[in-house]
Amino acid sequence: MDIRGIDHIELFVGDARQAAFYFDRAVGFQLCGRGGPETGLADQRSLLLSQGDIRMVLTTGLTAEHPTSRYVQRHGDGVAVVALEVDDAAGAYAELLRRGAAGVTPPTTFVGADAEVVTAEVGGFGDVLHRLVSRRGDPGEFLPGAVEMTPPDGGGDKPLAEIDHLAICVPPGQLDETVRHYREVFGFAEIFEEHVEVAGQAMNSTVVQSPSGRVTLVLLEPDSSRRPGQLDAFLDQHVGAGVQHLGLRTDDIVTAVAALADRGVRFAGTPASYYDALEARVGRVDAPLDRLRDLGVLVDRDHGGQLLQIFTESMHVRRTLFLELIERRGARTFGSGNIRALYEAKERELAAAGANAPVAAPTPQEVRA
């Protein structure tokens, strides 16, 4: 079983066309395929979008009984499928079942004039599935016969390159079992773990990664011995485990953030005082500090180098799923140093204003892996 990377992600949404409008006009994705009853996808409407090496499917159920409709009713809009690229989907499916995975959909073959795609599905975490995908022939075909491809327009800035990681929130007490599942069933390795505490809140985090290094899952659980925080809020609003945010890598975060902000994407704010101690904490940054301050871009450092990151506000009514833009300059971790730095910056900001009220904990977009 060779998990090569993320083939695509699929969001189940209440209105695929409305969601596609946001990801197209605001985030810079392009519509490149569509499917529905007329292409053999019964009782659903699916739109395929792409940007860089990212492929995203937006699916809406057309009946109340459709699994997509039931998912949205329970969880709201969110990532429901993380598709994994493998060499042999049928073989990987059999091997995963042998290792203890829950089988959901047995291997199915989609055949076109120039391509053959085999898919199968197994359980992942919560109600999220993993779709195994193996492809032969024309790489431009997504699901031959089921998704009709349309040429992307090719215009405009496309600043996002690939999926860097997915941050997944699980209920208290389920982190160790989820890590074990990915280690023993999927063959992932643990590459990083930590306990983060700030403002009376705390969380545990373990990062697991495929042997290829191309699939990275940041697994998070709230520490139930501390006061409830944003992970607890996510679990309440999402009703269980799910993808809290998508980390999308860019080669130039300053240009990417400016472009998305011009299109209407709203980003989480950063206190101006955060930048006062930035270079003392992470070293010299090869970007103008005033530009980082204007955009709200965060910077952290690990043993490998620096990373620059920023978080969008959630675009969903339940305030659950949001996006992270990340530029890696050698760093391999995920910016946990920014959690305390943001909190201390807010303390300085309030002290300078003469405020004596307790400092609020960082927002949901500020506290993450």
Secondary structure, 3 states (H helix, E strand, C coil): CCEEEEEEEEEECCCHHHHHHHHHHCCCCEEEEEECHHHCCCCEEEEEEEECCEEEEEEEECCCCCHHHHHHHHHCCEEEEEEEEECCHHHHHHHHHHHCCCEEEEEEEEECCCEEEEEEEEEEECCEEEEEEEEEECCCCCCCCCCEECCCCCCCCCCEEEEEEEEEECCCCCHHHHHHHHHHCCCCEEEEEEEEEECCEEEEEEEEECCCCCCEEEEEEECCCCCCCHHHHHHHHHCCCEEEEEEEEECCHHHHHHHHHHCCCCECCCCHHHHHHHHHHHCCCCCCHHHHHHHCCEEEEECCEEEEEEEECCCCCCCCCEEEEEEEEECCCCCCHHHHHHHHHHHHHHHHCCCCCCCCCCCCCCCCC
